[in-house]
Structure formats: C-alpha cells, structure tokens
C-alpha cells in the first residue's frame, strides 16, 4: 500500500502530464535518491525518466487521438494505477496567426491599449485562409478518423419587404395614395340610349357602360381641359370671304372652350366694319372694344373689366365691336394691341373674330400675337379656293409656323345644296395643313340667331368639341 499512487497521478509515457499533490507518496528508490549527498538523487531521477521514455516512446505525430488502455495505465513496475482510460484532445496541424502590437511607452508587453482610439488592426490581427474564412477555423482530426464538416452558418432571411420600398427611386410618397387607386372603381351609369334604359329597368343591376361614341366625346373633353400654363394664348379666326360662317365658328369654339375648361375664355370682335359677334352670343354688351381702349388706364382689376364684356347665358365672355361703321374705322392696329394687353392679364385664351380680308389695319397685330389660327372655308368652289389662297398668303409673308399649326374648318352648318364634293375639299386642305374639321348642317345654326349649345345636334356638338380639342393641342 505504500507504493500505491493516487488516481490523480499519471504515468510519464506521454499520455498524461503528472499532477502535483499535497502529500506525495515516494517510493524507496526516490527516498534513497533524495538522501544522497551532492544531488545524487536528482541525477538518478533523470536517468529513470530517460529509461521510461525509452520504454514508452511518445506518439509519432501530434494531433492524433491517443487512447490509454489498461496496460498503459499500469506503472512501469507493473503496479496498476487504477485510473480510467484517458483520451487526449488532438493538437491542430496549424494555429491561426495572432498578431501582437508592440508595447508603447508606459505600457507592459501584451497589454491592450486602454484608449479605444489607439486600437489598431494588429491588435486583433487574425489571418485565416480562404477556406477558413468561408467555413470557420476547425481543428484537424486524428490519423484514423475524419471530423465531420461543420455546415456553413445559414444567414437568416431578411424580412419580406414591399418591392416598392426597394426600388431605385425610393419609397412611394404619400401623394400616391389616391382615391382612384385605393377605392374600388364603379363604372358610371350610361347617360343615354338603350344602355341607359337597361340600367334603369334593372335598377342598376346591369350596367353596360356608355357607348364608344360617348367615350370618345369624354376623351375629347379631357384634351380640351388640359392646362396651358401662365401665358395667355391668342387664336384668330380668319377668312378672306364673308358669309362663310366665321363669326359662327368663333362663337361655337369659344362656347365649347368656356363650357369644358375651368379658366376664363373671351372672344373679341376685331372686325373694322360692323361686327356681328355680339349678335350670335347669348349675352348683351353694354360697352364695346373702342370704349375699353379709351378707358384702358382706368381698368386695373377684373371686376372693372367685367363691366365691358357680355357673359349672360354662357361662360364665354364677349367683347363687342362698335355698331357704327364710321366709328369702327378708328379701331386700328394700335387699339387692338392695347385691348389685347388688357385682356392678357385676366384671360387664358383670347379668340379674335377677324375682319374679312388679310390687309386691313388690325390684321398685322392679330398675326403677330397669334399662337395658332383657325381658317374657315365654305362648301362652294370659290370659298374653298379663297381659303386655300389665304394659306398661300401666310406663307408668302413668312408665317410658315402658323400654316403648320393652322386648323381648317369646312363650315356646312347653314346648308349647301350644290353638287360640290366636300370630301375633295377636305383632301385638298389635308395636303396643306395637319387637321381639317367639318361642321355639318344644323337647323339651329342655320337660323342665324343666338347660339345655344344645348340646341345643337349631337354630331354638330361632337364636331365643335373636336375643333376645341385640336385648338388646345396646338397651344401647348
């Protein structure tokens, strides 16, 4: 029992490391070695250690799992240590390099800087190979076993986000939350025809919507209502021959624009002779353009200007001309410019019912301010020829821009019993300008009295709305 070792003590065969104990049990050889004079016991211990190493060589390679059997657990003298089998953890083939920052002044070696601003990359310089960066560093296994590969860590999926949030232009603004987008669209009820009676007869259960003709009319009205900006637009209505319906076209165009658009529209009678624009408009004019010229320095608000125009029965404002031909001759180019300067402060579109011909005094200022022109032609041979010569006159005077934007109106509203092929007239003007509109015969317009849009036939009203849409398209 005296030679029995404690379980905590291990053999020196390279399997374990001897552990010190408070009460070391010494053998007879060790006791004799300690009493030898001059350190003879130390030499004897070294020789015994060398013989133990020769009998029990160390493992051939580091990093292998070494299992101590029952024979290995016995002492060299044959004494059983009584300890369990020991498994030693393998050493890795190589360890990651850890850089150490040299100590600075006043700092002990191995001590990290106390100030976070003094930390450098070398303080935590751990360099791994490319495979180790992908899978993480792992200890190598023993000779006879392979450690299972550590699976790569799976990054948790990012929370599902809206595709609109990840788009290049950024998240949607609050203005994108419109009623048309969020509310369930309900098709509007038909306004006329058998579709309307079917909708009413089924108490709204069957709603086939409007016809294609109604949808086209709404698309035209949308084109008419487009905003034009801050500058006033001027549109003269021209004709080289009287009696073709120039004043009627001016009135119809002005009423359609004023009825659909939200801004202010005015039609001005600039005929040096006796004009009839105020006679075709529903309102009654108390003042004329000549009187506005005389009092132009006294008009500095729309409330004062509204007393000079007629607007009863329609949203269209009308500035009439003088009824006395002798006084009307005094209305010249300078007066026209003065009047249009005043109207340009308060109106978005100014229509000008020009006089017959192209060489009178007002025509120069009319064409210089024009943004687009409407040329009116009748359904006869001479009326169509004079209208075509008007385009030639504009080109001869360098106004190719107005010819390119000109809109020709073939007015058949008063009726034409001749055998003229109107389709050939339209084809001729389409070869010279971009757009041609035909206003069909209408009994209400043939009366020659005040014009009311509600009394027009459906096809006449559609033609007028198309004319208004074409004019607005040229004013952009």
SULZILIN-V258038 format. One record per residue. RES is the residue in one letter. SS is DSSP state (a for helix, b for strand, c for the rest). PSI is psi in whole degrees, -180 to 180 (999 if undefined). Layout:
RES_SS_PSI, RES_SS_PSI
//
This chain:
X_c_-23, X_c_-29, X_c_4, X_c_132, X_c_156, X_c_154, X_c_-27, X_c_-17, X_c_137, X_c_159, X_c_160, X_c_35, X_c_12, X_c_-3, X_c_-47, X_c_173, X_c_129, X_c_139, X_c_140, X_c_147, X_c_159, X_c_-36, X_c_88, X_c_130, X_c_116, X_c_143, X_c_174, X_a_-36, X_a_-40, X_a_-38, X_a_-39, X_a_-34, X_a_-35, X_a_-29, X_a_-6, X_c_139, X_a_154, X_a_21, X_a_27, X_a_-30, X_a_-34, X_a_-42, X_a_-40, X_a_-36, X_a_-39, X_a_-40, X_a_-39, X_a_-38, X_a_-39, X_a_-39, X_a_-35, X_a_-41, X_a_-35, X_a_-38, X_a_-34, X_c_87, X_c_158, X_c_161, X_c_151, X_c_-39, X_c_144, X_c_157, X_c_5, X_c_148, X_c_125, X_b_118, X_b_122, X_c_121, X_c_-175, X_a_-34, X_a_-38, X_a_-30, X_a_-15, X_b_152, X_c_164, X_c_-26, X_c_1, X_c_0, X_c_134, X_b_127, X_c_-22, X_c_10, X_c_160, X_c_169, X_c_137, X_c_133, X_b_119, X_b_132, X_c_138, X_c_151, X_c_141, X_c_155, X_c_-39, X_c_154, X_c_150, X_c_146, X_b_128, X_b_112, X_c_146, X_c_125, X_c_131, X_c_149, X_c_140, X_c_-179, X_c_131, X_c_16, X_c_137, X_c_151, X_c_137, X_c_-7, X_c_131, X_c_152, X_c_143, X_c_-29, X_c_128, X_a_-25, X_a_-19, X_a_-4, X_c_136, X_c_174, X_a_-30, X_a_-20, X_a_-27, X_a_45, X_c_94, X_b_114, X_b_125, X_c_159, X_c_175, X_a_-40, X_a_-36, X_a_-31, X_a_-29, X_a_-43, X_a_-8, X_c_150, X_c_137, X_c_144, X_c_146, X_c_150, X_c_178, X_c_-177, X_c_-40, X_c_6, X_c_152, X_c_126, X_c_141, X_c_143, X_c_135, X_c_122, X_c_147, X_c_139, X_c_132, X_c_121, X_c_129, X_c_139, X_c_142, X_c_147, X_c_144, X_c_125, X_c_159, X_c_144, X_c_-26, X_c_-24, X_c_-31, X_c_6, X_c_165, X_c_-38, X_c_1, X_c_-177, X_c_160, X_c_143, X_c_168, X_a_-25, X_a_-15, X_a_-13, X_c_77, X_c_165, X_a_-35, X_a_-29, X_a_-37, X_a_-31, X_c_146, X_c_121, X_c_135, X_c_125, X_c_132, X_c_157, X_c_148, X_c_153, X_c_-17, X_c_174, X_a_-173, X_a_-25, X_a_-35, X_a_-43, X_a_-32, X_a_-39, X_a_-44, X_a_-39, X_a_-28, X_c_15, X_c_38, X_c_4, X_c_-42, X_c_114, X_c_100, X_c_-2, X_c_-178, X_c_165, X_c_171, X_a_-35, X_a_-40, X_a_-39, X_a_-38, X_a_-40, X_a_-38, X_a_-36, X_a_-38, X_a_-41, X_a_-34, X_a_-38, X_a_-35, X_a_-34, X_c_7, X_c_142, X_c_146, X_c_-4, X_c_-164, X_c_-18, X_c_144, X_c_138, X_b_142, X_b_128, X_b_105, X_b_147, X_b_118, X_b_155, X_c_137, X_c_-4, X_c_134, X_c_157, X_c_10, X_c_-2, X_c_30, X_a_-45, X_a_-37, X_a_-42, X_a_-39, X_a_-43, X_a_-45, X_a_-44, X_a_-44, X_a_-41, X_a_-40, X_a_-43, X_a_-44, X_a_-31, X_a_-32, X_a_-42, X_c_161, X_c_-12, X_c_-172, X_c_135, X_b_136, X_b_143, X_b_127, X_b_131, X_b_106, X_b_26, X_c_121, X_c_-27, X_c_-166, X_c_110, X_c_154, X_c_18, X_a_-42, X_a_-23, X_a_-26, X_a_-13, X_c_149, X_c_-31, X_c_168, X_c_129, X_c_127, X_c_-23, X_c_168, X_b_174, X_a_-34, X_a_-40, X_a_-33, X_a_-35, X_a_-40, X_a_-33, X_c_23, X_a_-28, X_a_-8, X_a_-9, X_c_111, X_c_19, X_c_161, X_a_-30, X_a_-38, X_a_-36, X_a_-32, X_a_-20, X_a_-14, X_a_-9, X_c_160, X_b_132, X_c_22, X_c_130, X_c_0, X_c_155, X_c_-10, X_c_129, X_b_138, X_b_129, X_b_110, X_b_165, X_c_172, X_c_143, X_c_-17, X_c_116, X_a_-31, X_a_-37, X_a_-32, X_a_-25, X_c_-21, X_c_-13, X_c_103, X_c_-163, X_a_-41, X_a_-39, X_a_-38, X_a_-42, X_a_-38, X_a_-41, X_a_-45, X_a_-29, X_a_-37, X_a_-44, X_a_-29, X_c_-16, X_c_-25, X_c_-6, X_c_150, X_c_-39, X_b_131, X_b_113, X_b_138, X_b_118, X_b_93, X_b_160, X_c_169, X_c_134, X_c_176, X_c_2, X_c_10, X_c_172, X_c_-30, X_c_-18, X_a_-33, X_a_-52, X_a_-31, X_a_-44, X_a_-31, X_a_-33, X_a_-6, X_c_135, X_c_-25, X_b_157, X_b_149, X_b_118, X_b_124, X_b_132, X_b_148, X_c_-174, X_c_12, X_c_172, X_a_-48, X_a_-36, X_a_-40, X_a_-38, X_a_-43, X_a_-36, X_a_-39, X_a_-36, X_a_-27, X_a_-39, X_a_-39, X_a_-36, X_a_-41, X_a_-40, X_a_-36, X_a_-25, X_c_19, X_c_15, X_c_58, X_a_-26, X_a_-38, X_a_-35, X_a_-39, X_a_-29, X_c_7, X_c_148, X_b_120, X_b_130, X_b_118, X_b_104, X_b_113, X_c_19, X_c_-31, X_c_-4, X_c_147, X_c_113, X_c_8, X_c_170, X_c_28, X_c_136, X_c_101, X_a_-29, X_a_-36, X_a_-33, X_a_-43, X_a_-40, X_a_-35, X_a_-45, X_a_-28, X_a_-24, X_c_-12, X_c_-32, X_c_173, X_c_-36, X_b_142, X_b_134, X_b_135, X_b_127, X_b_115, X_c_172, X_c_138, X_c_127, X_a_-36, X_a_-39, X_a_-29, X_a_-16, X_c_-29, X_c_19, X_c_-158, X_c_142, X_c_135, X_c_125, X_a_-32, X_a_-20, X_a_-1, X_c_152, X_c_160, X_a_-45, X_a_-31, X_a_-43, X_a_-40, X_a_-39, X_a_-38, X_a_-42, X_a_-38, X_a_-40, X_a_-43, X_a_-39, X_a_-39, X_a_-37, X_a_-45, X_a_-36, X_a_-35, X_a_-12, X_c_0, X_c_999
//
